[in-house]
Amino acid sequence: MVSSLENHSREWVLDSACSYHMCPNKHLFSRLEEFDGGVMLMGNDDVCEIKGIGTIHLKMHNGVVKTLTEVRYVPDLKKNLFSLGILESSGYKIIMHDGVLRAICGALVVLRGMRI
């Protein structure tokens, strides 16, 4: 994993328990509405403040740009979190087999990740 100068990763963790897409990297947002959004309880019982909500454009390995909307800006996180629950509630099917996760829409694989 490569970390930026801010000690945050540019990689995204596919998280099945995450309620929202979340990002601590303010500079990744193409649009960000900053406000006091309350707090969220993390899996380890830590509390992190939500400082805004916005849009992030992700350039995929094949050059295609995908847009994540309603991403929570949470500066105290150490990782970017991609909510598989949000994807599933949007109609995508999530499949994990032999350490490979796939998000499928119809016959099209729209997201693939490796368990590491």
Secondary structure, 3 states (H helix, E strand, C coil): CCECCCCCECCEEEECCCCCCEECCHHHEEEEEECCCCEEECCCCCEEECCEEEEEEEECCCCCEEEEEEEEECCCCCCEEEEHHHHHHCCCEEEEECCEEEEEECCEEEEEEECC
